[in-house]
Amino acid sequence: MSPTDGPGGHASSPSPPARRPPGSRPVRVLLVDDQRLILESLARVLGQEPDIRVVGTASTVAGVREAAREPVDVVLMDYRLPDGTGVEATRLVKARWPACRVVMLTAVDDDETVLESIQAGADGYLTKDH
């Protein structure tokens, strides 16, 4: 019997991916990173998901301020930005959209930065692989 065998040893096909209920809207995602390749790659991958809509990208705190004028559900936020930090940008987003979830996605992984991010309102913290 293989891992794909269903009850009685018969092959079964994998379950189709879950889809959102009719009438519901996709999750609106804002991507923030100062590296263009990261932004483009994340946008391409997430853009293939039917339940996710990338509503904008930004590479600076000023860009986040502009992009956050429109409603957003989730932000993937880098810490290091040319004109400030992801902590500053997180505060801007949370002030405008308190229910928005902000996940720091960064190469910075020291305890002080994690704590600062969480205190600013970040809901999660993931480190990039080097």
Legacy VTK file of the C-alpha trace (Angstrom):
# vtk DataFile Version 3.0
C-alpha trace
ASCII
DATASET POLYDATA
POINTS 130 float
0.000 0.000 0.000
1.403 3.449 -0.914
0.802 6.765 0.887
-1.698 7.741 -1.834
-3.751 4.592 -1.435
-7.201 5.265 -0.066
-9.423 2.896 1.931
-9.177 -0.675 0.773
-5.806 -0.047 -0.888
-7.246 1.822 -3.881
-5.333 4.809 -5.200
-6.906 8.130 -4.342
-6.242 11.496 -5.864
-5.083 14.372 -3.680
-7.802 16.675 -2.398
-8.221 19.844 -4.425
-7.033 23.017 -2.716
-9.625 24.712 -0.542
-11.405 27.613 -2.215
-13.025 30.588 -0.568
-16.808 30.547 -0.293
-18.721 32.276 -3.089
-19.027 35.989 -2.446
-16.034 36.221 -0.105
-13.104 38.385 -1.068
-9.448 37.424 -1.363
-6.948 38.332 1.344
-5.417 41.716 0.488
-1.636 41.626 0.902
0.912 44.450 0.904
4.561 43.491 0.351
7.321 45.680 1.802
11.004 45.065 1.085
13.865 47.206 -0.176
15.087 44.421 -2.455
13.244 44.460 -5.773
13.931 40.766 -6.469
12.270 39.783 -3.174
9.229 41.945 -3.918
8.831 40.595 -7.436
9.310 36.981 -6.356
6.817 37.195 -3.497
4.309 39.009 -5.711
4.638 36.351 -8.407
4.214 33.425 -5.998
1.360 34.960 -4.007
-0.323 36.207 -7.174
-0.869 32.606 -8.263
-3.062 31.929 -5.239
-6.760 32.482 -5.963
-7.487 33.493 -2.364
-4.749 36.151 -2.219
-4.569 39.500 -3.972
-1.349 41.494 -3.806
-2.704 45.030 -3.499
0.633 46.783 -3.494
4.350 46.782 -2.950
6.574 49.299 -1.222
10.284 49.631 -0.612
10.287 52.565 1.825
8.380 53.814 4.862
7.014 56.600 2.658
5.829 53.979 0.173
4.051 52.102 2.961
2.316 55.311 4.032
1.030 55.739 0.475
0.082 52.071 -0.071
-1.722 51.801 3.280
-4.301 54.359 2.192
-6.215 51.421 0.731
-7.520 48.599 2.965
-5.061 45.785 3.568
-5.443 42.520 5.504
-1.836 41.308 5.718
1.551 42.987 5.350
4.809 41.101 4.844
7.293 43.654 6.172
11.072 43.869 5.919
12.870 45.521 8.839
15.559 47.490 7.017
14.195 50.162 4.697
16.133 53.022 3.084
14.222 55.777 4.896
13.585 54.072 8.239
12.559 50.717 9.637
9.771 48.221 9.300
8.887 49.080 12.898
8.016 52.642 11.851
6.050 51.325 8.885
4.242 48.793 11.104
3.081 51.607 13.384
1.713 53.484 10.347
-0.191 50.444 9.081
-1.597 49.518 12.507
-2.725 53.117 13.136
-4.696 53.101 9.873
-5.837 49.443 9.816
-5.757 48.025 13.388
-7.099 44.611 12.317
-4.362 44.186 9.695
-1.861 41.426 10.425
1.780 42.433 10.029
4.417 39.742 9.677
8.025 40.847 9.740
9.958 38.961 7.051
13.580 39.970 7.452
17.196 38.906 7.715
17.526 40.729 11.055
17.111 38.153 13.808
18.414 39.620 17.066
16.170 39.572 20.150
16.052 43.364 20.431
14.681 43.782 16.902
12.100 41.030 17.391
10.899 42.654 20.628
10.801 46.122 19.050
8.751 44.755 16.137
6.237 42.998 18.376
5.909 46.091 20.588
5.155 48.151 17.454
2.271 45.820 16.635
3.782 43.116 14.436
1.796 39.891 14.714
4.640 37.601 13.681
8.325 37.513 12.859
9.993 35.301 10.255
13.635 35.367 9.281
14.858 35.030 5.708
17.274 32.197 5.018
20.762 33.445 4.267
LINES 1 131
130 0 1 2 3 4 5 6 7 8 9 10 11 12 13 14 15 16 17 18 19 20 21 22 23 24 25 26 27 28 29 30 31 32 33 34 35 36 37 38 39 40 41 42 43 44 45 46 47 48 49 50 51 52 53 54 55 56 57 58 59 60 61 62 63 64 65 66 67 68 69 70 71 72 73 74 75 76 77 78 79 80 81 82 83 84 85 86 87 88 89 90 91 92 93 94 95 96 97 98 99 100 101 102 103 104 105 106 107 108 109 110 111 112 113 114 115 116 117 118 119 120 121 122 123 124 125 126 127 128 129
